[in-house]
Amino acid sequence: MNSEDCSLTENSSLHLERGQQPHATSPHFVTHHEGSLQVPVPCAVLNVVIITVLIIALIALSVGQYNCPARYMYSEPSNGHISSCPDDWIGYNGKCYFISNLTSNWNLSQNSCFKHGATLALIDSEKDMIFLKRFAGRAEHWIGLKKDAEQKWQWSNDKEFNNWFNITGSESCAFLNSTEVSSRECGKNLHWICSKPFK
């Protein structure tokens, strides 16, 4: 298609078909009535095709985000920096999380987290709680809450728990799964979740 093809309008082609002569000053244009639409036919078709392809691509990307949310949610930047979590860790909301496949008691789980510069998971927002419950699934995972000598819940970084969520059970170490945060004997072998801030 050359530039002259894009100049030929639907209106001018109709005049030529009816046997009318185009304006003498230009072989490709005709005098148009006021208010008539001057859309070059081949260019209009090309524009419609391009716009349609772009709309389909945007819809496909949107559908992909809802069908595969895991591909889109882990790289949230914290204060403008990209997550730098180690391999096998998940970056979310300013923290790196490790969700174990193995089981161990609370103290050994905490030691395993320490080896990676982390602690058993510290959960300080509802957003983090929802995220971790989804990843924990039905399995019970130790988190960084343990009762101290006075039977008060304390986080593994020595901060006192402010009771912003309910912990069921009467044992000394806390775990979570997809439905609750509860407690077990600290010597029981469960999966665990470590957490540490983004670097």
N, C-alpha and C positions, 0 to 999 in steps of 0.2 A: 504494500500500500504506500503510495507516495503522498506528498503533502497536498497535491491537488485533489486526491480522493477524499481527504478529510474535509475539504472545502465545499464539496458538492453536497447541497442540502436536500432533504426530502422534498421540500417545497419546490426547489428548482428542477428536480428530476420529474416531478409531476407536470410542470409546465411544458417541459420538453416532450413528454409522452403525448400530450394533447396537441402537439404540433405548433406550439407557440415558440417564437424565436427568443432566445435569451437576449439580454441587453447588449447592445453593440459594443459597449466599452469593455466588457469582460466576457469571454466565452463561457465561463463557468458560473457566473452569478446572474441572478435575476432580481428585478425590483420586487421587494416583498411588501406586502400590506402591513400597515401598522398593527402591532400586537401579535403577529404571527411568530411561532416558535422557530428559531433558527438553530436546529441541532443537526450537526453532521451525522448522517446515518451510520457509517462504519465506525466513527469515533465513539458514538453513543453506545453501540453494541460492545465495543472494547471496554469502555468505562463500566458498563453494567457487569461484564464478566469479572473484571478486576475487583470491583466492590463486593460481588457475591463471593469470590474466593477469600477475600479478607474476612468477611463476616463468618464464613464457615470455619476458617482457621481460629478465629477468636472463640467461637462456640466450642470447638474441639478442645482448645486449651482449658476453657472453663470447666467442661465436663471432666477432663482428665484430673483437674485439681480436686474435684469432689469425689471421684471414684478412687483416686490414689492419694489420699491426704498425706500419707507418710512421706511421699516424695517431696512435699512442699513445706513441711512444717519444722524441720530440724535445724535449719540454718538461720534462725532469727538472730540478727545482730544485737549485741549489747553495747549501748552507748556508741553506736556507729562502727564497731569493730566486728569483723567476721569471726564466727566461732572457731576456736582452735582446740577442739576436744580430741583426745587420743582415739586411735582406731578402736572400734567396738564400744565406744561411748556415744551417747546421744546428746546433742546440744539442744537446749530448750530454755527460753526465758532467762537467759543470763547464766545458766548453769550447765555443767556436763554431768550426765547420769550414766552409771553402769548398772545393768540389770543382770544378775548372775544366772547361770544355768545350773550351777552346783548348789549344794546345800551345806550349811554349817551352823554352829551355834552363834549366839549374838556376839560374844567376845571375839571369836575367830573371824567372824564376818567383819567386825569393826577393824580388826588387825589387817585383814585383806584390803579394806578401803584405805587404811593408813599407808600401806605400801605404794599406793598410787597417788599420794598427796590429797586424799579425800577422807570423808567420814561416812558413816551410814547416813542415809538421806535425811537432810534437813528440809522440812516442808514449811514454807512460810507464806503460801498464798493458796487460795482456792483453785486458781489456774494450774499451779503445780500439782495439787492434789488430784485433780481430774486427769491430768496427763499421766501421772504415775499409776493411778488405779487402772487406767486403760491398758497400760503396758504390763502391769502385774497379772492381769487376768484372774483366773480362779486360784492360782497358786499363792501361798502366803510368803511374803517377802519382809525380812527385817528392815526396819527403818531406824533412824538415830534417836529414838526415845527410850529411856530407861528410868526406872524409879530409883531415886537416891536413898540414902540411909533413913531419911525422914518420910519416905514413901511419897515423895513429890516427883512428878515427871520432869525429867531434865533432858535436853538435847545433848547429842554427843559432842557438841562444842562447848559444853558446860553452861549453856544458857537455860534458864528456867522456862518450862513450857507454859504458855499463857492461856491454855485451855480453849483455843479458838476452834477446835473440833473435838468431837466426843471419842473417847477411847473405851471400848467395852472390855469386859473381862477383869480378872483380879490378879493377874500375874505381873511380873516385873519388867518385861521387855515387850516393846510394841512392834507389830507387823501390820502390813496392809495387803489387801487384795482388791479385786474390782468392786467389792460392795461395802467394805468397812475398814476401819482401823481398830484393831483389837490387841490383846496381849496374850503371851504364852510364857512358859518357863524359859528362862534365858538359855538353858542347856539344850533346848530342842533344836534339831537341825532343820532349818528353813532356807529358802533362797534369800538373797539380800539385794539391796539397792544402795549404791554409793552415790555421793554427790560432791561436787566441788565447783567453785565459780569458774567462768570463762577466764582464760589467760589474756 
